[in-house]
Amino acid sequence: SIAVQDLDAVRRALGAEQIDLVGASYGTRVALEYQRQFPHAVRRSVLDGVAPPDMALPASFSLDNQAALDALLAACAAEAACKRDHGDLRARFESLLASLPRTVKAAHPLTGRSEQFVVGRDMLLGAVRNALYAPQIAAALPAAIDAAAGGDFAGLIGLNATFAARKSSRIATGMHLSVVCAEDMPRVATSADRPGADFGTSFASFYERMCATWPRGEVPPAFYTIAASAAPVLLLSGGLDPATPPRHGERVARALGPRARHVVVANAGHGVLGIGCMRDVLYRFIDAANDSDALAVDAGCVANVPRPPAFRPIGADAAGGAPA
């Protein structure tokens, strides 16, 4: 609430009568709050991976993570090669969870040195959750889960390291807690989102412990409201997103009213603006001469974005045999 007031001070100092907003993930919540406080200053908005102000992250995260994982397991069962290579992956995953905690040895993904450590349920679910953010990385989860169930955790560790190396994943923990403890945690108790069968309540419990002593700012009640928008808003969601799936974008689009359009990229993960044609869709939406043309922008190109097939190790027999 305070940060967007600073943003508007910058707008006024620049002499801009109106601005276009482009927000991704938490940035969508910032854009919605700016539009709530300064609706006259917004020309058009693009919200990629919609995080509504009332989503209560620690509660919604478990449900949304579970939905993304279930979709991955179902996709493996429906893909002939994946089903052939990994059998009943759901049963293998449940067996893996039941075996934890356990002491394992694996090569460090950066140093290559073998290290021994304890893998607990939360650590493993965290690695799975991170991989689910990007379908091209999640494609390797069936092989990694299957290998881990057999005692080889190198795949899961490598996938988690791949995610952690992405710049967008580097979160300033103090700032993150200041946001979540003030905006999300007060609403967890009244959230209608039920915990996922595998992910459970551990994520919410972590924030309960951290927020019990973390300084908390006061959020105005109006922050959680979304009014009808006079400016065109383009909402974007990835159908495989484990954090901000389409159900959140749908709800926000309804609240924003007829000036909002929701585009779902069925086989995308968290954030779709970096996918092929979506950058051009963004530019055409912003550059359109009038609002009607902006809302009618052609985003049909995303219908052909495929879900990556399950990864098969180099050397795997083309007919479906084991790795050479």
C-alpha positions in Angstrom: 0.0 0.0 0.0 2.8 2.4 0.9 5.1 1.4 -2.0 2.5 2.2 -4.6 2.1 5.7 -3.1 5.8 6.1 -3.8 5.3 4.9 -7.3 2.6 7.5 -7.9 4.9 10.2 -6.5 7.4 9.1 -9.2 4.7 9.3 -11.9 3.8 12.8 -10.9 7.4 13.9 -10.7 7.9 12.6 -14.3 4.8 14.5 -15.4 3.1 11.4 -16.8 -0.7 11.7 -16.8 -1.1 8.0 -17.1 1.1 4.9 -17.0 1.0 1.3 -18.3 1.5 -1.3 -15.6 3.2 -4.7 -16.2 3.3 -6.9 -13.2 4.4 -10.5 -12.8 3.7 -12.8 -9.8 3.7 -10.6 -6.7 4.0 -7.7 -9.1 0.4 -8.4 -10.1 -0.7 -7.7 -6.5 1.3 -4.4 -6.6 -0.3 -3.4 -9.9 -3.8 -4.2 -8.5 -3.1 -2.1 -5.4 -1.8 0.8 -7.5 -4.9 0.6 -9.6 -7.1 0.5 -6.5 -5.6 3.7 -5.1 -4.9 5.6 -8.3 -7.4 4.3 -11.0 -7.2 7.6 -12.9 -3.5 7.2 -13.5 -3.7 3.7 -15.1 -3.9 3.5 -18.9 -3.6 -0.3 -19.3 -2.4 -3.2 -17.1 -0.8 -6.6 -17.8 -0.9 -9.1 -15.0 1.2 -12.2 -15.5 0.7 -15.0 -12.9 -2.1 -13.3 -10.9 -1.6 -13.2 -7.1 -4.8 -11.6 -5.7 -4.4 -9.6 -2.5 -6.7 -12.0 -0.7 -5.2 -15.3 -1.8 -3.5 -16.1 1.6 -0.4 -17.6 0.1 0.6 -20.1 2.8 -2.8 -21.8 2.5 -3.3 -21.5 -1.3 0.2 -22.7 -2.0 -0.4 -26.2 -0.7 -3.5 -26.7 -2.7 -2.0 -25.2 -5.9 1.3 -27.2 -5.5 -0.8 -30.4 -5.2 -2.8 -29.7 -8.3 0.3 -29.1 -10.3 1.9 -32.3 -9.0 -1.2 -34.3 -9.6 -1.4 -33.0 -13.2 2.3 -34.0 -13.8 1.7 -37.6 -12.5 -1.5 -37.8 -14.6 0.4 -36.6 -17.7 3.1 -39.3 -17.1 0.4 -42.0 -16.8 -1.2 -40.8 -20.1 2.2 -40.6 -22.0 3.1 -44.0 -23.3 6.9 -43.7 -22.9 6.7 -42.2 -19.4 4.2 -44.8 -18.2 6.5 -47.5 -19.7 9.6 -46.1 -18.1 8.3 -45.3 -14.7 5.3 -47.6 -14.1 2.9 -46.4 -11.4 4.7 -43.1 -10.6 2.1 -42.1 -8.0 2.7 -45.2 -6.0 6.5 -44.7 -6.3 6.1 -41.1 -5.1 4.0 -42.2 -2.1 6.5 -44.9 -1.3 9.4 -42.3 -1.5 7.6 -39.9 0.9 6.9 -42.8 3.4 10.6 -43.7 3.4 11.6 -40.3 4.8 13.6 -39.1 6.6 16.6 -41.0 5.3 20.3 -40.5 5.1 21.6 -40.3 1.5 24.8 -39.7 -0.4 24.9 -37.6 -3.6 27.3 -35.4 -5.5 27.0 -31.7 -4.8 25.7 -30.1 -8.0 28.3 -27.3 -8.0 31.4 -29.0 -6.6 30.8 -32.6 -7.7 32.0 -33.8 -4.3 30.0 -36.6 -2.7 28.2 -35.5 0.4 26.1 -37.3 3.0 23.0 -35.7 4.4 19.5 -36.3 5.7 16.5 -35.8 3.3 13.3 -35.0 5.1 9.7 -34.7 3.8 9.8 -30.9 3.6 13.1 -30.9 1.8 11.9 -33.3 -0.8 8.6 -31.6 -1.4 10.5 -28.3 -1.7 12.6 -29.7 -4.5 9.5 -31.0 -6.3 7.7 -27.7 -5.8 10.6 -25.7 -7.3 10.8 -27.9 -10.4 7.1 -27.6 -11.0 7.5 -23.8 -11.6 8.9 -24.4 -15.1 7.4 -27.3 -17.3 10.7 -27.7 -19.1 12.3 -28.5 -15.7 9.3 -30.5 -14.4 9.6 -32.8 -17.4 12.5 -34.4 -15.6 10.6 -35.0 -12.4 9.2 -38.4 -13.3 12.8 -39.8 -13.9 14.1 -38.0 -10.8 11.2 -39.2 -8.5 11.6 -42.8 -9.8 15.4 -42.7 -9.2 15.0 -41.2 -5.7 12.5 -44.0 -4.8 15.3 -46.4 -5.7 17.8 -44.5 -3.5 19.4 -42.2 -6.1 18.7 -38.5 -5.2 21.1 -36.9 -7.7 18.3 -36.1 -10.1 16.1 -34.2 -7.6 19.1 -32.4 -6.2 20.2 -31.3 -9.7 16.7 -30.1 -10.6 16.5 -28.1 -7.4 19.9 -26.5 -8.1 18.7 -25.6 -11.6 15.8 -23.7 -10.2 17.9 -22.0 -7.4 20.3 -20.8 -10.0 17.6 -18.8 -11.8 17.9 -15.1 -10.9 14.1 -14.7 -10.4 14.2 -17.2 -7.6 16.6 -15.2 -5.4 14.2 -13.8 -2.8 15.1 -11.3 -0.2 13.9 -13.2 2.8 13.4 -10.3 5.2 11.3 -8.4 2.6 9.4 -11.5 1.8 8.4 -12.1 5.4 7.5 -8.4 5.8 5.0 -8.8 2.9 3.6 -12.3 3.7 3.3 -11.8 7.5 1.4 -8.5 7.0 -0.7 -9.3 3.9 -1.3 -13.1 3.8 -1.0 -14.6 7.2 -3.9 -12.7 8.9 -6.2 -14.4 6.3 -4.9 -18.0 6.5 -7.3 -19.0 9.3 -10.3 -18.0 7.3 -9.1 -19.3 3.9 -11.3 -21.8 2.1 -8.2 -23.5 0.5 -7.7 -27.0 2.0 -4.2 -28.5 2.2 -3.0 -30.8 -0.5 -2.7 -34.5 0.3 1.1 -34.6 -0.1 2.1 -31.0 0.6 -0.1 -30.7 3.7 0.3 -27.8 6.2 4.1 -27.7 6.6 4.4 -24.6 4.4 1.8 -22.7 6.4 3.4 -23.9 9.7 6.7 -22.5 8.6 5.2 -19.0 8.1 3.3 -19.3 11.4 6.6 -19.8 13.2 8.4 -17.1 11.3 5.6 -14.5 11.5 5.1 -15.1 15.3 8.1 -12.8 15.9 8.6 -10.9 12.7 7.5 -7.2 12.7 4.2 -6.8 11.0 2.8 -3.7 9.3 -0.9 -2.8 9.3 -2.7 -3.4 6.0 -5.8 -1.3 5.3 -8.9 -3.4 4.9 -9.6 -1.9 1.4 -6.3 -3.5 0.2 -8.2 -6.9 -0.1 -10.9 -5.5 -2.4 -10.8 -5.5 -6.2 -13.1 -2.9 -7.9 -14.3 -2.9 -11.5 -11.6 -1.4 -13.8 -12.2 1.4 -16.1 -8.8 0.7 -17.9 -8.2 -2.5 -20.0 -6.5 -5.3 -18.1 -4.9 -8.3 -19.7 -4.5 -11.2 -17.2 -2.2 -14.1 -18.1 -2.0 -17.5 -16.4 -0.1 -20.7 -16.9 -2.2 -23.8 -16.7 0.6 -25.8 -15.0 1.5 -23.0 -12.6 2.0 -24.4 -9.0 1.8 -20.9 -7.4 -0.7 -18.7 -9.3 -2.8 -21.1 -11.4 -5.7 -19.9 -13.5 -8.2 -20.1 -10.7 -6.8 -16.9 -9.2 -6.8 -15.1 -12.5 -10.4 -16.1 -13.2 -11.6 -14.7 -9.9 -9.7 -11.4 -10.4 -11.0 -11.0 -14.0 -14.6 -11.4 -12.8 -14.0 -8.7 -10.2 -12.4 -6.3 -12.6 -15.4 -6.6 -14.9 -15.8 -6.3 -18.7 -12.6 -4.3 -19.2 -10.6 -7.4 -18.2 -9.5 -10.3 -20.4 -8.0 -13.5 -19.1 -5.7 -15.5 -21.3 -4.6 -19.0 -20.1 -1.6 -20.7 -21.6 -2.5 -24.3 -20.8 0.9 -25.8 -20.9 2.9 -22.9 -19.3 4.1 -22.7 -15.7 4.7 -19.6 -13.5 4.9 -16.6 -15.8 4.1 -16.7 -19.5 5.5 -13.4 -20.8 8.7 -15.1 -21.8 7.0 -17.7 -23.9 7.4 -17.2 -27.7 4.6 -15.0 -29.0 3.5 -13.6 -25.6 5.9 -10.8 -25.8 4.3 -9.7 -29.1 0.9 -10.0 -27.5 2.0 -7.7 -24.7 3.3 -5.1 -27.1 0.2 -5.2 -29.3 -2.0 -4.8 -26.2 0.0 -1.8 -25.0 0.4 -0.2 -28.4 -3.2 -0.6 -29.6 -4.7 2.7 -30.7 -7.9 2.3 -28.7 -9.1 0.2 -25.7 -11.4 -2.0 -27.8 -8.5 -3.1 -30.1 -6.3 -3.7 -27.0 -8.8 -6.1 -25.5 -9.3 -7.9 -28.8 -5.6 -8.6 -29.3 -5.0 -12.0 -30.9 -3.4 -14.4 -28.4 -4.4 -17.5 -30.3 -0.7 -18.4 -30.8 -0.5 -19.8 -27.2 -3.0 -22.6 -28.0 -0.1 -24.5 -29.8 2.4 -24.3 -26.9 2.9 -28.0 -26.1 3.6 -29.6 -22.7 7.2 -30.9 -22.7 7.3 -34.7 -22.9 8.8 -36.5 -19.9 12.6 -36.5 -20.0 14.4 -39.7 -21.0 18.1 -40.0 -20.1 20.6 -40.0 -22.8 21.2 -43.5 -23.9 17.7 -44.8 -23.2 16.6 -47.2 -25.8 14.3 -45.6 -28.4 11.9 -48.5 -28.0 11.6 -47.9 -24.3 14.4 -49.9 -22.7 16.6 -49.0 -19.8 19.5 -46.5 -20.2 22.4 -48.1 -21.9 
